[in-house]
């Protein structure tokens, strides 16, 4: 029997990167999967690839009204929710002295507010014994150049998780953080690394990781599957780092 047979899962930011790979992994383990994303074309393409039973919803997680609509759609299509992965996030790398107010607000709106209200709006449709996974970041524990605002927004997620793990204990809902380190997705391009700098950038990052390489999104997805499944049935309130040991250095 597959690990998630009979379960329904929702992954925000599920149209690309770690979210998309995780959505496919959950579906392969028998879950009915819904994803959200901001670009309709990417959501449609991802949903088609995830396969039968999947549902794609377009919107901005920074808008609480979006989560209301998503909860309504999930209730109509699936009846209830077993797994919620708050994965959508954005990053702007900038030294603190150079951070614009709009950049600060955008990162906290998506990364922190989007996570908070997403969980708040999904709780009424979550079944007893469900699992909530919040995508954190290595940056919330390790000082990285130009990451002050991003790190702050991700640190908030850890505080949310610890609080919710206690608040939701009576319902048997487990809440955990999944914190990836450098992962081989298109996020590298979004960081503004030019093609001629890419090799040096990747070599420098690999040297800072004890396992000597970037993580693969499939490896992060496996960790998410662990936290979503009964394999982690006695685990709540933890921060699972999938970073090749980078936080140790």
Helices and strands as residue ranges (DSSP letters): E 8-11, H 17-28, E 32-37, H 40-50, E 55-58, H 64-78, E 81-86, G 96-98, H 101-107, I 108-113, H 114-122, G 123-125, E 126-135, G 138-140, H 148-167, G 169-171, E 174-180, H 187-190, H 195-207, H 217-228, G 230-232, E 239-242, G 246-248
